[in-house]
Amino acid sequence: MPFDLESPPPDIIEKAAQAIRQGKVVLYPTDTLYGLGCDPFNEEALRRLFAIKGRSEKKGVLLLVQDYSYAEVVSDHIPELFYELVKAFWPGPVTLLLEGNSSCSRLLLGEEGKVGLRHPDLAFLQLWMAAIPGPIVSTSANVSGEPLAALEDLKQLSDHQVDLILEGTEMEQPSQPSTVVDLTMDPPRIVRAGRWAGRVGEFLTGQ
């Protein structure tokens, strides 16, 4: 049953939080695309997620986080520009790449050793993370390398593979992914142009 993403029922939040705590893989709506998610510190859940998506383990996946302070948990090298971008664009569809540390699974970091963080602007996601409590893996729910799909196609794709499917009332069609900014580069640059890419580009140009 679809639910209101800005006012989700408490039972939905608790069901979703339990799924993450129990190491399950969830298909869920975000403020950008439908995503596949799991506990970022559960290696078995991460491997299942990669298998469902058909994603190479050499590629990392981003984390949805409750606030910017989580960066200090997963990275030992945080440039001042990170905090400036957070102030300008979080919560919102902007993912920031940092150098990951030893607390992160290699499946999170990928072969380049980078961790992507995003603080979403959606009540459902914020309540979900608070209930776990903790971050959630977020990667688009399409098969790796394939075009973005509508929800009904995603349901068929994920049938009998994911443990829980959550459907939001305002997520009927595919949207744009987040814009990704790599802060491990000098100078930092946009490595994926998604929502708000123009605004982020103007901000970086003005630095």
Secondary structure, DSSP 8 states (H G I E B T S, - for coil): --B-TTS--HHHHHHHHHHHHTT--EEEE-SSSEEEE--TT-HHHHHHHHHHHT--TTS--EEE-SSGGGHHHH-SB--HHHHHHHHHH-SSSEEEEEE--TTS-HHHHTTTTEEEEE----HHHHHHHHHTTS-EEEEESS-TTS----HHHHHHHHTTTSSEE--BTT--S----BEEEETTSSS-EEEE--BTHHHHHHHHHT-
